[in-house]
Amino acid sequence: MTEEPRWYVAHTYSGYENKVASSIEKAVENRRLQDLIFAVSVPTEKVTEYKDEKPVEVERKIFPGYVLVKMIMTDDSWHVVRNTRGCTGFVGPGSKPVPLTDSEVAALGIERREIINVDFAVGDNVRITAGPLANFVGIVDELDTEHNRVRVTVSMFGRETPVELELGQVSSVDF
């Protein structure tokens, strides 16, 4: 299955958001649907309220009556979410759920996507700056900025060894 998971918004009875979220998570576990439903979120924010003239920090739901679900939309995944007790349906026209756009997901802050600019490319020499191979120099084989990964081939004990690293663990080398 090559389809990317997307975030959908499920409507719930007010006050049932956490119950619906945990019920969906339990159903995913019981039915082994981890390859269809990846995350369930009830966005909250910390707010300072005053009780008896004293500041008290409480967590408040940002979208009361809604649960966010990251999933690949299939009949099975739709059925699990839609038939969860307390869930009244998906946000979208009629019975067709509409996924959130990437800009909406970014604005909501439900997924941390850090854009990393690197000053090296495939074929460049880099120095490993962190981890057990710190100070080794190697050649970049593969670069995956979306997943914060880089594969570097390092010469160890006379053998070429590919190493998977995070982008922050390497820096470019000028010879």
C-alpha positions, 0 to 999 in steps of 0.5 A: 500500500503506497498511500500516505496517511493523512490527518482527518477530523472526527466529530464527537459528542462534547466531553467524549473526546478523550473516551473516543480517542482511547476507544479508537486506540484500543480498537486499532490494537485489538484489530491490529490496524496499526498499518492503517491508523497511526495516531489519534490526538485530542489537541490541548493547551495549558491555560492559567485560570484563577480559582479563589484568586490563585492562578491554576494551570489547567489543560483545555481542549483546543477543539472541543467535540473533535478528535484528530486521526492520522490514518489511511482512509479505507473501508476498515479504518473508516468503519473503526472510527465511525462506529466508535461509541461517542463519534458522530462522524467525520468532518466533510461533505456527506459521508466523505471525510476530507483530510486536513491539508499540510498547511492546516496540519502545520498550523495546528502543530499536531506534527513537528516538521522541521525543515533542515537545510544541509550544506552537503549532497550525495557524493560529498565528503562529510565528517561525523560529529556525534555518536560512536563514529565521531570524527570519522570522515565518509562519503554521503550515499543517500540523503533523506531530509524529510525523515532527517536521515543520511547514509554515509559510507565510512572506511573502517578497518580497511572495509567500506561500511554504510552507516545510517545517521541523523542529519545533525550528526554530520557536517560538510568537509572541505579538503 
